[in-house]
Amino acid sequence: MIHVKGLCKTFETDSAPVLDNLSFSLSAGETLSIIGPSGCGKTTLLYMLADLLQPTSGNIEIKSTNSDQSKCTTAMILQNFGLFPWKTVSENVALALKIRKTPRDVVSRVTASLLEELGIGALASRYPVQISGGQQQRVAIARALATDPDILLMDEPFSALDALTREHLQNTLLAMWQKRRLTYVIVTHSVEEAVFLGRTIMILSDRPTRIRKVIPNEGFGEQVFRMQDQYFEKIRSIRRIMEG
Ligand SMILES: Nc1ncnc2c1ncn2[C@@H]1O[C@H](COP(=O)(O)OP(=O)(O)OP(=O)(O)O)[C@@H](O)[C@H]1O
């Protein structure tokens, strides 16, 4: 579904490349955690996957496995939630559907069902300032899922949250994956989060950034994984690789 080949990125203001010859693939229904040193280009990579930035060279092909559809849709969730403060929770979630001129009854139905699914149905008419950070992030997830994207791209989506809320939302994301078999890519600074949420974990190097290692994560997929030896062993092995 996602095929990245020989991807390089150098910004005009900087002579040194940020990303240097990255190649990887991700199939439909798979989940990828990307982890690496600060400033190595994780956000840059995500923006290129979202088609918000162009590579300097190399290419990204995002294609549906369904032959009727040649192009896949992506949605992105940002670290600071990116909600519009002047719109209510349900208006924020409905936004992308309204922009696409979706019939009003469909907008209401999809919005209400997503808010229920994410446990924030009672907050529909509140404004973002009237709800907690964790609840705001649930709204951001609902908004991203409203258009039923093929691929969900997340840039440190839970990093601003306290540990318990973060864990709840990781569980929510996993539940959404189990239910919908979402394909998602998550950028994170947390090794624990990378291991809990990625069936594959990609470790990036320092700049010029290359793929240091791609690690399959067989235990991924259930909440109980967090309590298992395999989970802690994977965290230890990734830390060893990152510490070098
Ligand atoms: N638009 C831009 N113009 C010039 N340089 C940029 C631009 N965007 C990012 N950079 C540079 O590219 C490098 C990678 O930035 P990026 O935000 O992708 O890293 P990151 O791995 O996501 O960082 P962090 O882990 O700290 O969030 C940094 O050195 C940054 O300053």
The ligand as an ORCA input file, in Angstrom:
! r2SCAN-3c Opt
* xyz 0 1
  N      10.556     23.760      6.381
  C      11.807     23.541      6.787
  N      12.824     24.289      6.325
  C      14.098     24.074      6.705
  N      14.462     23.099      7.564
  C      13.482     22.329      8.071
  C      12.118     22.502      7.718
  N      11.380     21.570      8.372
  C      12.248     20.853      9.110
  N      13.512     21.309      8.928
  C      14.712     20.753      9.546
  O      14.777     19.373      9.231
  C      15.245     18.635     10.346
  C      14.244     17.554     10.693
  O      13.081     18.156     11.251
  P      11.845     17.272     11.727
  O      10.886     18.178     12.410
  O      11.338     16.473     10.588
  O      12.559     16.298     12.775
  P      11.902     15.346     13.880
  O      12.680     14.083     13.846
  O      10.437     15.244     13.675
  O      12.221     16.185     15.183
  P      11.640     16.026     16.677
  O      11.899     14.619     17.076
  O      12.456     16.984     17.475
  O      10.186     16.379     16.622
  C      15.505     19.635     11.473
  O      16.867     19.948     11.491
  C      14.668     20.831     11.060
  O      15.243     22.025     11.524
*
